[in-house]
Each structure stands twice: as structure tokens, then as C-alpha cells.
Amino acid sequence: MEAHTATPQPDCECGVHPSVCYLLATLLLTSCSTAMLCAAIMTEHWEHVSWERAALAALANASNTALHWLLDEKVVKIEDANSRKGGGTFLVPMNGGIWTMCVSLQEEEVSILLRAGFPKEPLCTNYLADEEDEEQRGDWQHRMQNLSISCALVCLIVLGSAALVGAFGVCKHQISAVLVTGVMYLLAGLFAMFTLMIIHFKRVQRVSTRGSSHGDDNADGVIGPRYPALPLLSAREFTTSWSLELGWGGVALATTTSLLWIMLSKIMRYNPISSMLL
């Protein structure tokens, strides 16, 4: 009898190549970092403007200013001669982005304030379009605001360009394009970090000038004539919000993404993507 020798069967290659997993992880992290940076830049919650009740009452007593609290002490109306004519100055909470500052009130609350003489003005100030606001803001704050806007716009441009270059490098197996994508994400994270630092130092300047009637006399938080509110401006509080934290997370992810793209270019040099997928 002939011995039947069993021929070894080839192993089923069902696993995924490690390089493919690395590529997918790089693309996933790239999408997350891009979304976080874009969301942080485009949202309007970098800082909040509020009014400290105790300090506001003390300053009002010192300057013989009559205050009228509205909306469960959320908004303050300064009682003056204009108030009897249907106008007046209102101290309101606000939330701001890199190039906007908006009133933090709902439509129903605004409609209630309109019956109390709230000025029919735009609820949002656009620093890019409002030329009159440039004269009202201090030189330091105006320069810092322009720098933060410029860095944010450059970051968005670099992110869009990096997405196009990265897609071209992966689809056409261009190692140089993949390497350039890593450098561009590093630049995007750098400009985003500049934006975050500028916003921080702008807040430090505001805090250091608190109590001075000339250091921070912009109209943030004031709706209506600004002059009756000048003695009360030091009662404002500026606090950072979740957009700033989202930006720092985006910077960390963008830096990690940059390293992954640079490593991907080295992997593609010795193991082309076409051989990974086969």
C-alpha cells in the first residue's frame, strides 16, 4: 500500500498588513486633528464676558450710577436721562470667538429687553468688518486681535492645503508629498499655538489693566452708549471657555499627526502602499 502523504495546505492570509493599519490610523488621527482645529477656530466660545455683581454695585455707588437688574439679574440697565426716552445703556454677558463677539442671550430674552428700551443693534460684532470698533479698542488689544485672526486664517489655509497634498501623496504613492504633508501639519499646529498664546496674552493684558479706566475701555459687554458705563468697566470678568481647550487638544493632535505622516513617508520608501494592499 502506498502511503498517502498529506500535502501541507497554505495558511490563509486573512490578516491585515501592519503598514495598512498604520496608514488607517494616520488617516483617522488626521481627520480628528483637522476637525478639532477647524471647530476651535470657527466656534465663538474662546472667552466669555460677565459682570461681577458685588464689584458692579460698589462702583455704581461710588459713581452715583443707578442700576436696574433685568432677566433674573442677568442683564443690567444703567438708569440715566436716555432711559426715559426709551434708550439707555445695557451691561450684558457676551461670548466671543477669534473674530466675533456676540451677546449671550436667547431670542426670547432679547425680545423682553426690547420692551425695556434695548437698542436695536446687531447682537454680534465682527472684528473683520466693523471699522468703527477699531477706534474704540486700545492699540494693544487691536494689534493682538489682528495677530490672532491672521494666525487662525493661516492655520485654516495650511490645513486645507495639507489635506489636498496628503490625498495626492497617498493615492499617487508620492513619498515627497507625504513628507510635505507631515511638515504642513506641523506648521498648522504651530500657527494654532500662536493663536492660542495670543488670546492668552490678550487676557493677561486685560487682567493687568483691571481697575484702570484707560487700560481696557473697549465696548465688550456694553450695548448702547458706552460713556455712562466707563466707571463700571472694571467690574467685567473675562474667562476662557471650551473653544480654547479644544484648540489645545487640536494642537497636540496636529503635532502627533505630523510625526505619523513623516514616519509614513519612511515606511512607503521601503514598503510601497501598492504592496501593502495586495
Backbone as numpy.savetxt, mean C-alpha at the origin, in Angstrom:
# Nx Ny Nz CAx CAy CAz Cx Cy Cz
12.27 -80.12 -18.71 11.43 -78.92 -18.71 12.31 -77.67 -18.71
11.86 -76.74 -19.49 12.61 -75.50 -19.57 12.14 -74.55 -18.46
13.14 -74.02 -17.84 12.81 -73.08 -16.76 12.42 -71.75 -17.37
11.29 -71.34 -16.96 10.82 -70.03 -17.46 11.36 -68.95 -16.53
12.23 -68.18 -17.09 12.79 -67.06 -16.31 11.93 -65.83 -16.52
11.53 -65.27 -15.43 10.67 -64.08 -15.51 11.50 -62.88 -15.92
11.08 -62.23 -16.95 11.78 -61.01 -17.42 11.40 -59.84 -16.53
12.37 -59.13 -16.07 12.05 -58.00 -15.18 11.25 -56.93 -15.91
10.17 -56.48 -15.29 9.32 -55.44 -15.87 9.88 -54.08 -15.49
9.90 -53.16 -16.44 10.40 -51.81 -16.12 9.49 -51.13 -15.10
10.12 -50.42 -14.21 9.36 -49.70 -13.18 8.52 -48.61 -13.83
7.34 -48.43 -13.31 6.43 -47.40 -13.81 6.89 -46.04 -13.31
7.23 -45.19 -14.23 7.72 -43.87 -13.87 6.53 -42.93 -13.73
5.97 -42.97 -12.57 4.80 -42.13 -12.31 5.16 -40.88 -11.53
6.39 -40.80 -11.03 6.77 -39.65 -10.23 7.04 -38.43 -11.10
7.01 -37.28 -10.46 7.27 -36.02 -11.14 8.73 -35.65 -10.93
9.35 -35.16 -11.99 10.75 -34.77 -11.90 10.90 -33.66 -10.87
11.92 -33.74 -10.01 12.10 -32.69 -8.99 12.22 -31.29 -9.57
12.82 -31.19 -10.76 12.95 -29.87 -11.38 11.60 -29.28 -11.75
10.65 -30.15 -12.13 9.31 -29.67 -12.44 8.63 -29.14 -11.18
8.81 -29.85 -10.07 8.26 -29.37 -8.79 8.87 -28.03 -8.42
10.16 -27.87 -8.67 10.82 -26.60 -8.37 10.25 -25.49 -9.24
10.02 -25.78 -10.52 9.45 -24.79 -11.43 8.05 -24.38 -10.99
7.23 -25.35 -10.62 5.86 -25.04 -10.17 5.87 -24.22 -8.88
6.78 -24.57 -7.96 6.88 -23.81 -6.72 7.32 -22.37 -6.99
8.24 -22.21 -7.95 8.69 -20.86 -8.31 7.56 -20.04 -8.89
6.77 -20.64 -9.80 5.65 -19.92 -10.40 4.58 -19.57 -9.37
4.34 -20.48 -8.42 3.34 -20.22 -7.38 3.78 -19.07 -6.48
5.04 -19.10 -6.04 5.54 -18.04 -5.17 5.61 -16.71 -5.92
5.90 -16.77 -7.22 5.93 -15.56 -8.03 4.54 -14.93 -8.09
3.52 -15.75 -8.27 2.15 -15.22 -8.31 1.76 -14.61 -6.98
2.13 -15.26 -5.87 1.78 -14.74 -4.55 2.48 -13.41 -4.26
3.78 -13.33 -4.56 4.51 -12.09 -4.28 4.01 -10.95 -5.15
3.69 -11.24 -6.42 3.17 -10.20 -7.31 1.82 -9.70 -6.83
0.95 -10.63 -6.43 -0.38 -10.24 -5.95 -0.29 -9.43 -4.67
0.61 -9.81 -3.76 0.73 -9.09 -2.49 1.24 -7.67 -2.70
2.25 -7.51 -3.56 2.79 -6.18 -3.79 1.78 -5.29 -4.50
1.10 -5.84 -5.50 0.10 -5.04 -6.23 -1.07 -4.66 -5.31
-1.52 -5.61 -4.48 -2.62 -5.32 -3.57 -2.22 -4.27 -2.54
-0.99 -4.36 -2.03 -0.54 -3.38 -1.04 -0.46 -1.99 -1.63
0.02 -1.88 -2.87 0.19 -0.57 -3.50 -1.16 0.02 -3.88
-2.09 -0.78 -4.35 -3.35 -0.27 -4.87 -4.40 -0.02 -3.78
-4.27 -0.65 -2.61 -5.26 -0.45 -1.56 -5.03 0.88 -0.85
-6.02 1.31 -0.08 -6.00 2.63 0.55 -6.01 2.53 2.07
-5.22 1.61 2.60 -5.17 1.43 4.06 -3.72 1.39 4.54
-2.92 2.32 4.04 -1.54 2.44 4.51 -1.49 3.15 5.86
-2.37 4.15 6.02 -2.41 4.86 7.29 -3.83 5.33 7.56
-4.15 5.45 8.85 -5.45 5.93 9.29 -5.27 7.23 10.07
-6.18 8.15 9.86 -6.19 9.42 10.58 -7.38 9.40 11.54
-7.11 9.61 12.81 -8.17 9.67 13.82 -7.90 10.86 14.73
-8.87 11.13 15.59 -8.77 12.28 16.50 -8.87 11.79 17.94
-7.91 12.19 18.76 -7.90 11.80 20.16 -8.85 12.71 20.93
-9.87 12.10 21.52 -10.94 12.88 22.13 -10.45 13.76 23.27
-9.65 13.22 24.18 -9.20 14.00 25.34 -8.35 15.20 24.91
-7.41 14.93 24.00 -6.54 16.02 23.53 -7.34 17.06 22.76
-8.32 16.60 21.99 -9.14 17.53 21.21 -9.96 18.43 22.12
-10.54 17.85 23.18 -11.32 18.65 24.12 -10.45 19.66 24.85
-9.25 19.26 25.22 -8.35 20.18 25.91 -7.94 21.34 25.01
-7.61 21.03 23.75 -7.22 22.09 22.83 -8.39 23.01 22.51
-9.60 22.44 22.44 -10.78 23.27 22.17 -11.03 24.23 23.33
-10.86 23.77 24.56 -11.05 24.65 25.71 -9.99 25.75 25.75
-8.76 25.38 25.38 -7.67 26.37 25.41 -7.85 27.45 24.35
-8.46 27.08 23.22 -8.63 28.04 22.13 -10.05 28.60 22.03
-10.87 28.32 23.06 -12.26 28.81 23.08 -13.03 28.39 21.82
-12.87 27.12 21.45 -13.53 26.57 20.27 -14.65 25.65 20.72
-15.85 25.84 20.17 -17.00 25.01 20.52 -17.04 23.80 19.59
-17.19 22.61 20.18 -17.23 21.36 19.42 -18.59 20.71 19.58
-19.03 20.09 18.49 -20.30 19.35 18.50 -20.03 17.96 17.93
-20.24 16.94 18.78 -19.93 15.56 18.38 -21.11 14.95 17.65
-20.81 14.23 16.56 -21.83 13.60 15.73 -21.49 12.13 15.50
-22.51 11.35 15.12 -22.33 9.94 14.75 -21.63 9.16 15.87
-22.20 9.24 17.07 -21.64 8.51 18.21 -20.19 8.89 18.45
-19.93 10.21 18.42 -18.60 10.77 18.69 -17.56 10.29 17.69
-18.01 10.03 16.47 -17.09 9.62 15.41 -16.61 10.82 14.60
-17.46 11.85 14.52 -17.16 13.06 13.76 -17.36 14.26 14.67
-16.53 15.26 14.50 -16.61 16.49 15.29 -16.90 17.66 14.34
-17.86 18.49 14.74 -18.15 19.70 13.98 -17.73 20.90 14.81
-16.96 21.78 14.19 -16.52 22.99 14.87 -17.60 24.05 14.71
-18.15 24.49 15.84 -19.20 25.49 15.82 -18.59 26.88 15.66
-18.93 27.55 14.55 -18.48 28.90 14.32 -19.55 29.67 13.56
-19.20 30.85 13.07 -20.20 31.67 12.37 -20.69 31.00 11.11
-19.82 30.24 10.44 -20.22 29.57 9.21 -21.21 28.45 9.46
-21.20 27.89 10.69 -22.10 26.78 11.00 -23.55 27.24 10.94
-23.82 28.48 11.32 -25.19 28.97 11.28 -25.68 29.19 9.85
-24.72 29.29 8.92 -25.09 29.49 7.52 -25.17 28.18 6.76
-25.05 27.07 7.45 -25.16 25.77 6.80 -23.83 25.16 6.43
-22.71 25.84 6.75 -21.40 25.30 6.44 -20.75 24.74 7.67
-19.48 25.10 7.86 -18.76 24.64 9.03 -17.60 23.75 8.67
-16.79 23.47 9.68 -15.63 22.61 9.53 -15.85 21.33 10.31
-15.54 20.19 9.67 -15.75 18.88 10.27 -14.40 18.17 10.42
-14.22 17.55 11.57 -13.04 16.71 11.82 -13.48 15.26 11.70
-12.95 14.57 10.72 -13.44 13.23 10.38 -12.29 12.23 10.37
-12.58 10.95 10.59 -11.55 9.91 10.41 -11.31 9.67 8.94
-10.09 9.35 8.59 -9.73 9.13 7.19 -8.78 7.94 7.09
-8.76 7.33 5.92 -7.78 6.30 5.62 -7.12 6.63 4.29
-5.82 6.42 4.23 -5.08 6.85 3.05 -4.24 5.75 2.45
-4.03 5.87 1.13 -3.12 5.02 0.40 -1.87 5.79 0.03
-1.17 5.32 -0.99 0.06 6.00 -1.40 -0.26 7.31 -2.08
-1.32 7.34 -2.88 -1.67 8.57 -3.60 -3.10 9.03 -3.37
-3.77 8.50 -2.36 -5.13 8.94 -2.06 -5.32 9.07 -0.55
-6.30 9.88 -0.17 -6.73 10.00 1.21 -8.25 10.15 1.19
-8.96 9.19 1.82 -10.42 9.15 1.74 -11.03 9.21 3.13
-12.25 9.74 3.19 -13.00 9.81 4.44 -13.50 8.42 4.80
-13.28 8.01 6.05 -13.68 6.68 6.51 -15.11 6.71 7.05
-16.04 7.00 6.17 -17.45 7.04 6.53 -18.26 6.31 5.48
-19.36 5.68 5.90 -20.25 5.01 4.98 -21.19 6.03 4.34
-21.87 5.58 3.26 -22.76 6.50 2.54 -23.89 6.99 3.43
-24.42 6.12 4.28 -25.50 6.54 5.17 -25.02 7.59 6.16
-23.81 7.43 6.67 -23.27 8.41 7.60 -23.02 9.75 6.92
-22.56 9.70 5.68 -22.34 10.94 4.95 -23.66 11.66 4.69
-24.70 10.90 4.35 -26.02 11.52 4.12 -26.55 12.18 5.39
-26.27 11.59 6.55 -26.68 12.21 7.82 -25.91 13.50 8.06
-24.63 13.48 7.76 -23.81 14.67 7.95 -24.19 15.79 6.98
-24.67 15.43 5.80 -25.09 16.46 4.85 -26.22 17.30 5.42
-27.09 16.67 6.19 -28.19 17.43 6.82 -27.67 18.34 7.94
-26.46 18.04 8.43 -25.85 18.88 9.47 -24.91 19.92 8.90
-24.92 20.08 7.57 -24.07 21.09 6.95 -22.75 20.58 6.43
-22.61 19.27 6.29 -21.36 18.70 5.77 -21.13 19.19 4.34
-19.95 19.71 4.03 -19.70 20.25 2.69 -19.81 19.16 1.62
-20.37 19.52 0.48 -20.50 18.59 -0.64 -19.20 18.61 -1.44
-18.19 18.03 -0.85 -16.87 17.96 -1.48 -16.55 16.50 -1.80
-15.61 16.26 -2.71 -15.18 14.88 -2.95 -14.66 14.24 -1.67
-15.06 13.01 -1.42 -14.67 12.33 -0.20 -13.25 11.79 -0.25
-12.64 11.82 -1.41 -11.27 11.34 -1.57 -10.41 12.43 -2.20
-9.19 12.54 -1.71 -8.20 13.45 -2.28 -7.15 12.64 -3.01
-6.94 12.97 -4.27 -5.94 12.29 -5.09 -4.72 13.19 -5.17
-3.61 12.73 -4.60 -2.40 13.54 -4.58 -1.81 13.72 -5.98
-2.15 12.83 -6.91 -1.64 12.96 -8.27 -2.39 14.02 -9.06
-3.68 14.23 -8.74 -4.50 15.13 -9.54 -4.81 16.44 -8.86
-4.74 16.49 -7.52 -5.13 17.69 -6.79 -3.95 18.63 -6.71
-3.95 19.67 -7.53 -2.86 20.64 -7.55 -2.95 21.62 -6.39
-4.19 21.92 -5.93 -4.33 22.86 -4.83 -3.76 22.29 -3.55
-3.83 20.99 -3.39 -3.34 20.37 -2.16 -1.83 20.49 -2.02
-1.13 20.67 -3.16 0.32 20.79 -3.11 0.74 22.03 -2.33
-0.05 23.11 -2.40 0.30 24.32 -1.69 0.01 24.18 -0.20
-0.97 23.33 0.16 -1.34 23.18 1.55 -0.40 22.25 2.31
0.22 21.31 1.65 1.07 20.35 2.31 2.47 20.92 2.47
3.13 20.59 3.57 4.47 21.08 3.83 5.46 20.56 2.80
6.59 21.27 2.67 7.60 20.88 1.69 8.11 19.47 1.96
8.41 19.17 3.23 8.92 17.83 3.57 7.91 16.76 3.22
6.68 16.94 3.64 5.66 15.93 3.39 5.37 15.80 1.91
5.37 16.92 1.19 5.11 16.88 -0.24 6.20 16.11 -0.98
7.45 16.33 -0.61 8.54 15.60 -1.25 8.48 14.11 -0.95
8.21 13.78 0.31 8.13 12.37 0.67 6.96 11.68 -0.04
5.84 12.39 -0.17 4.69 11.82 -0.86 5.02 11.54 -2.31
5.70 12.48 -2.98 6.07 12.28 -4.38 7.07 11.13 -4.53
8.00 11.02 -3.60 8.97 9.92 -3.67 8.28 8.56 -3.51
7.34 8.47 -2.57 6.64 7.20 -2.37 5.81 6.83 -3.60
5.17 7.82 -4.22 4.38 7.56 -5.43 5.29 7.09 -6.57
6.45 7.75 -6.73 7.37 7.37 -7.81 7.90 5.95 -7.61
8.29 5.61 -6.38 8.81 4.26 -6.12 7.72 3.21 -6.33
6.48 3.52 -5.93 5.39 2.56 -6.11 5.09 2.33 -7.58
5.11 3.40 -8.38 4.86 3.24 -9.81 5.98 2.45 -10.49
7.22 2.71 -10.11 8.34 1.94 -10.67 8.21 0.47 -10.30
7.79 0.19 -9.07 7.61 -1.20 -8.63 6.56 -1.91 -9.48
5.44 -1.24 -9.76 4.40 -1.84 -10.59 4.89 -2.09 -12.00
5.65 -1.14 -12.56 6.18 -1.31 -13.92 7.15 -2.48 -13.99
8.02 -2.59 -12.98 8.99 -3.68 -12.95 8.29 -5.03 -12.80
7.25 -5.09 -11.97 6.50 -6.34 -11.80 5.85 -6.77 -13.10
5.23 -5.83 -13.82 4.61 -6.19 -15.10 5.64 -6.65 -16.13
6.79 -5.97 -16.18 7.84 -6.37 -17.12 8.43 -7.73 -16.75
8.60 -7.97 -15.45 9.16 -9.25 -15.01 8.24 -10.40 -15.37
6.92 -10.19 -15.27 5.98 -11.25 -15.64 6.11 -11.62 -17.12
6.26 -10.62 -17.98 6.41 -10.89 -19.42 7.73 -11.57 -19.72
8.81 -11.07 -19.13 10.12 -11.68 -19.39 10.18 -13.10 -18.83
9.61 -13.33 -17.65 9.62 -14.67 -17.08 8.83 -15.66 -17.90
7.65 -15.24 -18.40 6.85 -16.13 -19.26 7.60 -16.47 -20.54
8.28 -15.48 -21.11 9.06 -15.73 -22.32 10.21 -16.69 -22.04
10.89 -16.49 -20.90 12.02 -17.35 -20.58 11.63 -18.80 -20.35
10.48 -19.02 -19.69 10.04 -20.39 -19.43 9.52 -21.06 -20.70
8.73 -20.33 -21.48 8.13 -20.93 -22.68 9.16 -21.19 -23.77
10.11 -20.29 -23.93 11.11 -20.41 -25.00 12.43 -20.99 -24.50
12.48 -21.42 -23.24 13.68 -22.03 -22.66 14.90 -21.12 -22.78
14.70 -19.82 -22.48 15.77 -18.84 -22.54 16.33 -18.63 -21.13
17.55 -19.13 -20.92 18.15 -19.05 -19.59 18.42 -17.60 -19.20
18.88 -16.80 -20.15 19.19 -15.40 -19.84 17.93 -14.65 -19.41
16.78 -14.94 -20.06 15.53 -14.27 -19.69 15.09 -14.68 -18.28
15.29 -15.94 -17.93 14.95 -16.41 -16.58 15.83 -15.71 -15.54
17.12 -15.55 -15.85 18.03 -14.86 -14.94 17.64 -13.39 -14.77
17.28 -12.75 -15.89 16.85 -11.34 -15.82 15.58 -11.21 -14.99
14.69 -12.19 -15.06 13.47 -12.16 -14.25 13.78 -12.14 -12.77
14.78 -12.95 -12.36 15.19 -12.94 -10.96 15.72 -11.58 -10.53
16.50 -10.94 -11.40 17.04 -9.62 -11.07 15.92 -8.59 -10.99
14.93 -8.70 -11.89 13.83 -7.74 -11.91 12.96 -7.86 -10.66
12.75 -9.08 -10.18 11.98 -9.24 -8.93 12.75 -8.69 -7.74
14.07 -8.77 -7.79 14.87 -8.16 -6.73 14.73 -6.65 -6.76
14.70 -6.06 -7.97 14.50 -4.62 -8.10 13.10 -4.21 -7.64
12.09 -5.02 -7.98 10.72 -4.72 -7.54 10.62 -4.70 -6.02
11.23 -5.70 -5.38 11.24 -5.72 -3.92 12.00 -4.54 -3.33
13.07 -4.11 -4.01 13.85 -2.98 -3.52 13.05 -1.68 -3.58
12.36 -1.44 -4.71 11.56 -0.22 -4.82 10.35 -0.27 -3.88
9.78 -1.45 -3.68 8.69 -1.57 -2.70 9.19 -1.27 -1.30
10.40 -1.71 -0.98 10.97 -1.41 0.32 11.22 0.09 0.48
11.66 0.76 -0.60 11.82 2.21 -0.55 10.49 2.89 -0.24
9.41 2.41 -0.88 8.09 2.98 -0.64 7.69 2.83 0.83
7.90 1.65 1.38 7.54 1.39 2.78 8.36 2.26 3.74
9.64 2.40 3.45 10.49 3.20 4.33 10.11 4.68 4.26
9.76 5.16 3.06 9.37 6.56 2.92 8.09 6.84 3.70
7.11 5.93 3.60 5.88 6.09 4.37 6.18 6.11 5.87
7.11 5.25 6.29 7.46 5.21 7.72 8.10 6.52 8.17
9.07 7.04 7.39 9.75 8.26 7.79 8.83 9.47 7.69
7.85 9.41 6.80 6.86 10.49 6.76 6.06 10.51 8.06
5.73 9.33 8.59 5.03 9.25 9.87 5.92 9.73 11.01
7.19 9.38 10.98 8.10 9.83 12.03 8.17 11.35 12.04
8.21 11.96 10.86 8.24 13.42 10.79 6.96 14.01 11.35
5.80 13.36 11.07 4.55 13.86 11.60 4.52 13.78 13.12
4.99 12.66 13.67 4.98 12.50 15.12 5.93 13.49 15.78
7.09 13.73 15.15 8.06 14.63 15.74 7.59 16.08 15.74
6.69 16.41 14.81 6.19 17.78 14.74 4.85 17.93 15.45
4.39 16.87 16.15 3.12 16.97 16.84 3.20 18.01 17.95
2.17 18.84 18.03 2.17 19.93 18.98 2.65 21.23 18.38
3.20 21.19 17.17 3.62 22.40 16.48 2.53 22.82 15.52
2.20 24.08 15.50 1.14 24.56 14.61 1.63 24.79 13.21
2.95 24.63 12.97 3.48 24.89 11.65 4.11 23.65 11.03
4.37 22.62 11.82 5.07 21.47 11.30 4.21 20.55 10.47
2.92 20.45 10.77 2.07 19.47 10.07 0.67 20.06 9.93
0.55 21.09 9.10 -0.71 21.80 8.98 -1.45 21.44 7.70
-1.29 20.19 7.22 -2.05 19.77 6.05 -3.49 19.52 6.45
-4.33 19.25 5.45 -5.77 19.17 5.68 -6.26 17.75 5.89
-5.38 16.80 6.15 -5.82 15.42 6.37 -6.71 15.35 7.61
-7.94 14.86 7.43 -8.89 14.75 8.53 -9.77 15.95 8.72
-9.58 17.00 7.91 -10.37 18.23 8.02 -11.17 18.42 6.75
-12.49 18.53 6.88 -13.38 18.78 5.75 -14.04 20.15 5.97
-13.86 21.02 5.01 -14.38 22.37 5.14 -13.23 23.36 5.30
-13.52 24.58 5.73 -12.46 25.57 5.94 -11.43 25.06 6.94
-10.18 25.14 6.58 -9.12 24.56 7.40 -8.71 25.46 8.56
-8.90 26.74 8.43 -8.35 27.68 9.41 -8.96 27.55 10.80
-10.27 27.30 10.96 -10.77 27.11 12.34 -10.19 25.90 13.04
-9.69 24.93 12.26 -9.18 23.69 12.86 -7.69 23.74 13.17
-6.98 24.80 12.77 -5.54 24.85 12.97 -5.12 24.66 14.43
-5.79 25.28 15.41 -5.36 25.06 16.80 -5.59 23.64 17.29
-6.38 22.84 16.56 -6.73 21.50 17.02 -5.95 20.40 16.31
-5.09 20.75 15.35 -4.46 19.74 14.51 -3.54 18.80 15.29
-2.99 19.26 16.38 -2.08 18.38 17.14 -2.81 17.25 17.85
-4.16 17.26 17.81 -4.93 16.16 18.41 -5.12 15.01 17.43
-4.62 15.15 16.21 -4.73 14.05 15.24 -3.77 12.92 15.58
-4.19 11.71 15.24 -3.34 10.54 15.41 -3.21 9.83 14.07
-1.97 9.55 13.67 -1.70 8.83 12.43 -1.18 7.44 12.79
-1.87 6.41 12.33 -1.48 5.03 12.61 -1.41 4.26 11.30
-0.45 3.35 11.21 -0.34 2.52 10.02 -1.38 1.42 10.06
-1.69 0.85 8.89 -2.73 -0.16 8.80 -2.23 -1.36 8.00
-3.16 -2.25 7.61 -2.79 -3.56 7.09 -2.12 -3.50 5.72
-2.32 -2.46 4.95 -1.66 -2.38 3.64 -0.15 -2.31 3.80
0.33 -1.63 4.84 1.75 -1.55 5.09 2.32 -2.92 5.46
1.61 -3.66 6.29 2.06 -5.00 6.66 2.04 -5.93 5.44
1.01 -5.78 4.60 0.95 -6.58 3.38 2.13 -6.27 2.47
2.53 -5.00 2.44 3.68 -4.61 1.63 4.97 -5.25 2.11
5.18 -5.28 3.43 6.39 -5.92 3.94 6.40 -7.41 3.62
5.24 -8.05 3.71 5.18 -9.46 3.31 5.49 -9.65 1.84
5.01 -8.73 0.99 5.31 -8.80 -0.43 6.79 -8.62 -0.71
7.46 -7.74 0.04 8.90 -7.53 -0.14 9.67 -8.80 0.20
9.29 -9.46 1.30 9.97 -10.71 1.67 9.77 -11.79 0.62
8.52 -11.92 0.12 8.26 -12.92 -0.91 8.96 -12.58 -2.22
9.02 -11.29 -2.58 9.69 -10.90 -3.82 11.18 -11.22 -3.76
11.80 -11.03 -2.60 13.22 -11.38 -2.45 13.43 -12.88 -2.59
12.55 -13.65 -1.95 12.65 -15.11 -2.09 12.40 -15.54 -3.53
11.42 -14.91 -4.18 11.12 -15.22 -5.58 12.32 -14.94 -6.47
13.02 -13.84 -6.21 14.20 -13.51 -6.99 15.26 -14.61 -6.90
15.50 -15.11 -5.69 16.48 -16.18 -5.51 16.04 -17.45 -6.23
14.74 -17.75 -6.20 14.24 -18.95 -6.88 14.43 -18.86 -8.39
14.19 -17.69 -8.97 14.38 -17.54 -10.42 15.86 -17.65 -10.80
16.73 -17.10 -9.98 18.17 -17.21 -10.26 18.62 -18.67 -10.18
18.12 -19.39 -9.18 18.44 -20.82 -9.09 17.83 -21.60 -10.24
16.64 -21.20 -10.69 16.01 -21.87 -11.83 16.85 -21.72 -13.09
17.47 -20.58 -13.29 18.33 -20.40 -14.46 19.52 -21.35 -14.42
20.04 -21.62 -13.22 21.16 -22.55 -13.10 20.71 -23.98 -13.35
19.50 -24.32 -12.88 18.98 -25.66 -13.13 18.74 -25.88 -14.61
18.19 -24.88 -15.31 17.92 -25.01 -16.74 19.20 -25.13 -17.55
20.31 -24.63 -17.04 21.57 -24.71 -17.78 22.01 -26.16 -17.94
21.76 -27.00 -16.92 22.19 -28.39 -16.96 21.02 -29.35 -17.17
19.79 -28.85 -17.03 18.63 -29.73 -17.18 17.50 -28.93 -17.82
17.49 -28.85 -19.14 16.48 -28.04 -19.83 15.06 -28.45 -19.44
14.14 -27.50 -19.51 12.76 -27.76 -19.12 12.13 -28.79 -20.04
12.53 -28.82 -21.30 11.96 -29.79 -22.23 12.22 -31.22 -21.78
13.42 -31.46 -21.19 13.72 -32.81 -20.69 13.03 -33.07 -19.36
12.67 -32.03 -18.61 11.96 -32.22 -17.35 10.57 -32.77 -17.60
9.91 -32.23 -18.62 8.52 -32.56 -18.85 8.33 -33.86 -19.59
9.39 -34.43 -20.17 9.27 -35.69 -20.90 9.38 -36.88 -19.96
